[in-house]
Amino acid sequence: MLNLDFHPTGRHFLQIPGPSPVPDRLLRAMSLPTIDHRGPEFGALGLEVLQGIKKIFKTEQPVVIFPATGTGAWEAALSNTLSPGDHVLMYETGHFATLWNKMAIRLGLVPEFLAYQDADEHIPNAPSWRRGVQADLIEARLRKDVEKKIRAVCVVHNETSTGVTSDIAAVRKAIDAAGHPALLLVDTISGLACVDYRHDQWGVDVTISGSQKGLMLPPGISFNAVSPRALEAAKTAKLPRSFFAWDEIIEMNANGYWPYTPNTNLLYALSEAIDMLLGEGLDRVFARHLRWAAGVRAAVDAWGLPIQCADASVYSPVLTGVIMPTGVDADAVRRLIYERFDLSLGAGLGKLKGRMFRMGHLGDSNDLTLLAMVSGVEMGLKLAGVKLAKSGIQGSMDYFAGNPAAKISTAG
Ligand SMILES: Cc1ncc(COP(=O)(O)O)c(C=O)c1O
């Protein structure tokens, strides 16, 4: 029986930065009967999603779909392109970059972890988790690598643990400026379909993403968009791989199938999500997230609380990290908000645990659901005794009312 303590009336406010709220249209698509994954109907679905997803990554190259979470797609990117003992240059933007770095070590790679150190007033003596990738640091490091030992540069496009984005085109330019042959591997697990992303144009070799953020699906499938150079590297890469090996999957994908049982019902939802996103137009999708983020930040600014991202030019359109005053346990505030208002916020991760919380503005949301989140957070902060400069709700309302969203034409 449903435990009503966990399921009060109305909809739960799932405002974590993924899994994001799933549109009813996708839930309905997933409720269709499961079909034979070797039958003709599945082949047609497979071809459709494999073609459609390329438009979301802005690529003409293969996009491999795994029945795995984003972590699996990280492993796939590394294990298909690299060999034991290979040097890789990774960049410490936050907790997820740190986890990817740990994975590289476990796989037998030799990662170097670049970080930008600045005098950080909130988290002393730590590499900043408050800024995006500084491409000039990557360029300088690659220039020093005269023997060209570094085989790949790995960066996170939208660091979900902090709410900071990074300029991937600038990283590509830095690699080229250094005249370095390293592959470029990019995690846009929480950026894809929220923030502008261009796999081909930015010269990315492997783009990693997942289903449960901008694509608005539940967790369970993930992606590698793969460049011709990455495919070439896979021919000689020696890290062990089987489930994640691109070659067999790409071969069977030619007819819309997989070497194993794919996630049939999630692929129904993926097909629907691609239609929704392309129907809206990707530029509109990106503008929508930018607008949502600005509306939510208007409240945080009014509260007078610092935002985890210290550089306004790289604020994430996907989530906003809010730093708590010293002495306030952000996890206790989140728990209170969950218990009182049925609203889930993202926790501070890694070294930010208890120091901040994350407000997600992605998935099946709108101005009023975001205002509900802002209200729940404001009530919770006040109940927790956090001193606020002023009410933030008015700031958000003014922003949303004063900046109407672009309309989708339904004429004709
Ligand atoms: C940027 C980023 N990378 C990697 C991951 C790990 O993905 P998953 O939890 O789907 O395995 C996440 C999950 O939130 C993420 O946000």
Ligand as a Chemical Component Dictionary entry (heavy atoms), coordinates in Angstrom:
data_LIG
# 
_chem_comp.id                   LIG 
_chem_comp.type                 NON-POLYMER 
_chem_comp.pdbx_formal_charge   0 
_chem_comp.three_letter_code    LIG 
# 
loop_
_chem_comp_atom.comp_id 
_chem_comp_atom.atom_id 
_chem_comp_atom.alt_atom_id 
_chem_comp_atom.type_symbol 
_chem_comp_atom.charge 
_chem_comp_atom.model_Cartn_x 
_chem_comp_atom.model_Cartn_y 
_chem_comp_atom.model_Cartn_z 
_chem_comp_atom.pdbx_ordinal 
LIG C1 C1 C 0 27.525 16.148 -14.775 1  
LIG C2 C2 C 0 27.204 14.738 -14.369 2  
LIG N1 N1 N 0 28.055 13.775 -14.706 3  
LIG C3 C3 C 0 27.824 12.498 -14.364 4  
LIG C4 C4 C 0 26.699 12.125 -13.651 5  
LIG C5 C5 C 0 26.471 10.689 -13.275 6  
LIG O1 O1 O 0 25.378 10.206 -13.992 7  
LIG P1 P1 P 0 24.456 9.038  -13.412 8  
LIG O2 O2 O 0 24.082 9.397  -12.029 9  
LIG O3 O3 O 0 23.305 9.007  -14.387 10 
LIG O4 O4 O 0 25.267 7.782  -13.485 11 
LIG C6 C6 C 0 25.784 13.103 -13.280 12 
LIG C7 C7 C 0 24.583 12.765 -12.492 13 
LIG O5 O5 O 0 23.883 13.601 -11.979 14 
LIG C8 C8 C 0 26.040 14.440 -13.655 15 
LIG O6 O6 O 0 25.183 15.415 -13.324 16 
# 
loop_
_chem_comp_bond.comp_id 
_chem_comp_bond.atom_id_1 
_chem_comp_bond.atom_id_2 
_chem_comp_bond.value_order 
_chem_comp_bond.pdbx_ordinal 
LIG C1 C2 SING 1  
LIG C2 N1 SING 2  
LIG C2 C8 DOUB 3  
LIG N1 C3 DOUB 4  
LIG C3 C4 SING 5  
LIG C4 C5 SING 6  
LIG C4 C6 DOUB 7  
LIG C5 O1 SING 8  
LIG O1 P1 SING 9  
LIG P1 O2 DOUB 10 
LIG P1 O3 SING 11 
LIG P1 O4 SING 12 
LIG C6 C7 SING 13 
LIG C6 C8 SING 14 
LIG C7 O5 DOUB 15 
LIG C8 O6 SING 16 
# 
